[in-house]
């Protein structure tokens, strides 16, 4: 059986906090996320991962989505998380990896349009549409398509 995961969606204005990973010579961005530990709630896991990967503490505003992973036995839980306005996100460490195998190389506040189409689809599936600024963006996109 696979391990369930939790992820944090942190928003400032129309930007989303993304963690930059470098693996096998390529860079990619994803939400602060990771596996849920034994005895840990999905909410606690999302907040822990946010702190480990971006160095900021937050507070859950709402669950945005939960869905089965490809193994059909484990899940991905997504949460809209608020951090203090003056909090500064910094690249963190993955405690499961040794220092020479760390993959986290940065953090960035990114607009949806700066992400690949595949990453945008993943974010929409993670419940981005439940966050007001992105709900409005989705409605605007629908209007533009109809015009």
WONORQUI-V251195 format. One line per field, one symbol per residue. phi: phi as a letter, one per 40 degrees, with the letter a starting at -180 (. if undefined). psi: psi as a letter, one per 20 degrees, with the letter a starting at -180 (. if undefined). Layout:
phi: ???
psi: ???
//
This chain:
phi: .cccbbabbbbbgbbbcbbcbbafgbbabaccaicccdgccdcccccccdcccbgbcabccacbaaaccdcgbbbbbbbcbbbddccbcbdbbcccbcdcbcbcbibacbcdccccdccccdccccgdcccdccccccccccccccc
psi: prpqqqqpoppockqppqppqopljqqqqrqpraqpqpjqqhghgghghggghjjqqappgqphqpqqrhijhrrppqppppqqhjpopqpbqoiiqrhijqiojrqqoqqgiiqrhghggggghjjhiipghhgggghhggghhh.
//
